[in-house]
Amino acid sequence: MEQYKTYNGSSPYLFVSYAHRDSERVLPFIEELDKKNYRLWYDAGINVGANWPEVVASHLLNSSRVIFFVSQAFLNSQNCIREVNYAVSERKEMFYVLMDDVRLPEDLAMQLSTVKMIRMTSLCETADQIENNLDPSFIGDGIEGYEAVDRRNSSANVWRIVSIVFASLFLILAVFIFGYFNNWFSFAGVETTNTSDVSGKQLEITEFKDSVSRNVLLKAYDGTSLYFCGNYMVSDPEAIRYRNGSWYVAENKADYSDFGDLDILTSKDRIEYLALVNEDITDATKLKEMKQLIYLDLSGNPLDDLSFLKNLSNLQILKLVDTKAADLSVISSLDNLKYLYISYDMLEEALNYIDTSKVDLIIKK
């Protein structure tokens, strides 16, 4: 890696002030002075994490001469203007290189009116004029008091550090994602087990340990049936049971869950069998878009408005056990309904709107 030297000793040295946007134009002059072991300092010599204004002020104060590389970017930089003001207030010997054909603001023109101005031309000619303003006392041995830093400007160093940080964060994220989907973390991910119910029927039960896991599955799902109960998904809806005031999937007690946004579901036009049990759903209006539904179980939800059901004309099986639904009048519009599951306290209301010769009424206490 190519390097240049910056000076941090006690002998006379030149302080270089410039706008960072001009780095590519200023660095060649730094290189020319460096080749001849001139003692100089500019802000590429600041260590990462240091108090930037304090370090700059300290080096400007201790310098024996100051050079300003003036451009439009320099004039637009508050830091550069502060360095001019500080150098003037400390009565520093100084000169400047006018890099662009710019008009200095009146206050800056006044402060620089008594100092030497060099108009930038070619590299060699301008470098020679800079040296003419520096006597041999600014030349050292290139060793004592000099510190090697990356020849690239400080912005490059900062970006290199930022790149390392981002690479590290990416690696950590990759490890987390891999562990997440391989159940390394007890608080996140999914866990799928295979078991059988009391009749010997094989069941696949998936436990979701966080909402993100379920959303990832839903976005990728392309099947026709989904059966959720709390924090579980199960392959057979008959494994979802209500007993002693709680919901179970097979022998696993299902924790009360918050299904959240139903939009992911409603975009799945192939789903015909759907169970959303014990999912804290208070508004199921969005389900009206799922006109293809044949089976719908909304049991265990604090749901009272069932008006959306009138759009689900294909429904054959509807389960509303342990809900807050008091008005079941919409049931009368479901011409294809064959089975209705309700709680005992809903029986009287249900009888007002169904024909029991066409619909089997199943009561769950």
Secondary structure, 3 states (H helix, E strand, C coil): CCEEEEECCCCCCEEEECCHHHHHHHHHHHHHHHHCCECEECHHHCCCCCCHHHHHHHHHHHCCEEEEEECHHHHHCHHHHHHHHHHHHCCCCEEEEECCCCCCCHHHHHHCCCCEEEECCCHHHHHHHHHHCCCHHHECCCCCCEEEEECCCHHHHHHHHHHHHHHHHHHHHHHHHHHHCCCCCCCCCEEEEEEECCCCCEEEEEEECCHHHHHHHHHHCCCCEEEEECCEEECCHHHEEEECCEEEECCEECCCCCCCCCHHHHCCCCCCEEEEECCCCCCCHHHHHCCCCCEEECCCCCCCCCHHHHHCCCCCEEECCCCCCCCCHHHHHCCCCCEEEEEHHHHHHHHCCCCCCCCEEEEEC
